[in-house]
């Protein structure tokens, strides 16, 4: 087992890639801050890649290759790292992971939780413990790692086009302390500001609407029919029947129509993050819109 602060390059492809990145950076005598200088990514983002917790976006890999003079190594290998996943998820989700990697467009309805690819470590830990209160630390760490590996779906420029409708309660009813909740919402907003996905908020007083009882994804592909995926706490189902999928697409359009506009939704997420950062609970969005 590596000493504290070291990276176990034998743990998997992402760790091997991250360990090589750190070795090349330190060989060049550069800090994390010096390495990311001149690009749009943060020091913490690069640090997570070095620890095998995040996937390297292609534009960042090209930047790193230039700074570290590594002859295109990281740009050539970043796609392989994305594909290298440990399937500790339920069997019902393994097929979804493969489809997610091939999707050209993803639309999602999130009635209770921030979508997995946008979740930061404290949020993931809270969600895992809520569903599996007796999980071991090792399994928890693995679930955090694999979920953070999926961040590329919404955070990378080469990821699918994504549109997410979030229920207001996800933002108004924190599952973390105010400081962690502020960081989590600020992260969601920052990813949206980079135009990696489009957010909409469904207000709590929107009344009856489609998909009231379950999380739903719709995935579209180049050269293949679209599919729908629904999920509850311990199970999930892929639906491929063309008629049912079309019904769901129509219902999702109605859901988007009932939600707040994207730019307003994004400003409200940022405002809620600021409220939590200042140690106070955000007001309901309906009250903000009438003031």
Buried (B, 14 or more C-beta within 10 A) or exposed (E): EEEEEEBBBEBBBBBBBBBBBBEBBEEEEBEBEEBBEEBEBEBEBBBBBBBBBBBBBBBBBBBBBBBBEBEEBBBEBBBEBBEBBEEEBEEBBEEBBEBBBEBBBBBBBBBBBBBBBBBBBBBBBBBBEEEBEEBEEEEBBBBBBBBBBBBBBBBBEEBBEBBBBBBBEBBBEBBBEBEBBBBBBBBBBBBBEEEBBBBBBBBBEBEEBBBEEEBBBBBBBEEEEBBBBBBEEEEBEBBEEEEEBEBBBEBBEEBBEBBBEBEBBBBBBBBBBBBBBEEEEBBBBEEBEEE
